[in-house]
Amino acid sequence: MDAGRLAVLRAEVEKQVEVIAKIYAKIRERCHSKDVAYLESLGYQLHNLYCAFEDLFKIVARTFENEVADKARYHAELLRRMVLEIKGVRPALLTEETATLLDNLRAFRHFFRHAYAYELDPRKLAVVLEDALKLEERYKKEVKRFLHLVESAVKRGG
């Protein structure tokens, strides 16, 4: 990877981290109310949060040209790829622990998108919220580590 491509990757990743931060701010605004409309809004923001994480994963996959071939399991496979260190290509973006929390959020997003006739269960929403909040500091550290490793590899010429 050359310096120009690295600069594009860094800019795209940092912009996506800003998008994720804005969604976290909305989640924090909504997580203290028990009102049904606020719970539905919180569910929507948790749905958006996973979508924003997935956009981050797509940036990484596109940059390093490691496309996901299995379209039937695209979302799960894309997340799984972010845990892989691909020797000579890129370091892992996420740890297994972070990926597990994200997988729970991914499952909620799937439910939320297809739950037209269901009411959100506040207890289940609370579990998803707890996982999402655990993710906030973890993913920031892991993205920072990832970018540092990529930059170090570029400086070494690798």
C-alpha positions in Angstrom: 0.0 0.0 0.0 1.4 3.4 -0.9 1.1 6.6 1.2 -1.8 8.0 -0.9 -3.9 4.9 -0.4 -3.1 4.9 3.3 -4.2 8.5 3.5 -7.5 7.7 1.9 -8.0 4.7 4.2 -7.2 6.8 7.3 -9.6 9.6 6.1 -12.4 7.2 5.4 -12.0 5.3 8.7 -11.8 8.5 10.7 -15.0 9.8 9.0 -16.8 6.6 9.7 -15.7 6.7 13.4 -17.3 10.2 13.5 -20.6 8.8 12.1 -20.5 6.0 14.8 -19.8 8.7 17.5 -22.9 10.7 16.4 -25.1 7.6 16.6 -23.7 6.8 20.1 -24.7 10.4 21.1 -28.3 9.7 19.9 -28.3 6.4 21.8 -27.2 8.1 25.0 -30.1 10.7 24.5 -32.7 7.9 24.2 -31.5 5.3 26.6 -32.9 6.9 29.8 -36.6 6.9 28.8 -39.0 4.1 29.2 -41.5 5.8 26.8 -42.5 3.4 23.9 -41.6 6.0 21.3 -38.1 6.5 22.8 -37.6 2.7 23.0 -38.5 2.4 19.3 -36.2 5.3 18.6 -33.4 3.6 20.6 -34.0 0.4 18.7 -33.7 2.4 15.4 -30.4 3.9 16.6 -29.0 0.5 17.6 -30.0 -0.7 14.2 -28.2 2.3 12.7 -25.1 1.7 14.9 -24.6 -1.8 13.4 -25.1 -0.4 9.9 -22.4 2.2 10.6 -20.0 -0.5 11.9 -20.7 -2.5 8.8 -19.8 0.5 6.6 -16.5 0.6 8.5 -15.9 -3.0 7.7 -16.7 -2.4 4.0 -14.1 0.3 3.9 -11.5 -2.1 5.2 -12.6 -4.9 2.9 -12.6 -2.7 -0.2 -9.2 -1.1 0.6 -7.5 -4.5 1.0 -9.6 -6.2 -1.8 -10.7 -9.1 0.4 -14.3 -9.3 -0.9 -16.9 -11.5 0.7 -17.9 -14.2 -1.7 -20.8 -15.9 0.2 -23.6 -13.4 -0.5 -26.1 -15.5 1.5 -24.2 -14.9 4.7 -22.7 -11.6 3.7 -23.2 -9.7 7.0 -21.9 -12.5 9.3 -19.0 -13.2 6.9 -18.0 -9.6 6.7 -17.9 -9.3 10.5 -15.9 -12.6 10.7 -13.4 -11.2 8.2 -12.6 -8.2 10.4 -11.2 -10.6 13.1 -8.8 -12.2 10.7 -5.2 -11.1 10.3 -4.4 -11.7 6.7 -0.7 -12.2 6.5 1.0 -9.9 4.1 -2.3 -8.0 3.5 -3.6 -6.4 6.6 -3.9 -6.8 10.4 -7.1 -7.8 12.1 -9.4 -4.9 12.7 -11.2 -6.4 15.7 -10.6 -8.8 18.5 -12.8 -11.9 19.0 -14.5 -10.3 22.1 -15.4 -7.2 20.2 -16.7 -9.2 17.3 -18.9 -11.2 19.7 -20.5 -8.0 20.9 -20.9 -6.8 17.4 -22.5 -10.1 16.4 -25.1 -9.6 19.0 -25.8 -6.1 17.6 -25.9 -7.6 14.1 -28.5 -10.1 15.2 -30.6 -7.3 16.8 -30.4 -5.3 13.5 -31.7 -8.3 11.6 -34.6 -8.7 14.1 -35.3 -5.0 14.0 -35.4 -4.9 10.2 -37.9 -7.8 10.0 -40.0 -7.3 13.1 -42.9 -5.5 11.6 -45.6 -7.1 13.7 -43.7 -7.3 17.0 -43.3 -4.9 19.9 -39.8 -4.3 21.2 -39.2 -6.0 24.5 -37.5 -3.4 26.8 -35.6 -6.2 28.6 -34.1 -7.5 25.4 -33.4 -4.0 24.2 -31.5 -3.3 27.5 -29.2 -6.3 26.8 -28.5 -5.0 23.3 -27.9 -1.5 24.6 -25.5 -2.9 27.3 -23.5 -4.7 24.6 -23.5 -1.5 22.4 -22.1 0.6 25.2 -19.4 -2.0 25.9 -18.4 -1.7 22.3 -17.8 2.0 22.3 -14.4 2.2 24.0 -13.3 -1.2 22.6 -13.8 -0.4 19.0 -12.0 3.0 19.2 -8.9 1.3 20.7 -9.0 -1.4 18.1 -9.4 0.9 15.1 -6.5 3.1 16.4 -4.4 -0.1 16.8 -5.4 -1.2 13.3 -4.4 2.1 11.7 -1.1 2.2 13.6 -0.2 -1.3 12.4 -1.1 -0.5 8.8 0.9 2.8 8.9 3.9 0.9 10.4 3.7 -1.7 7.6 3.7 1.1 5.0 6.7 2.8 6.6 8.6 -0.5 6.6 7.7 -0.9 2.9 5.4 -3.9 3.6 
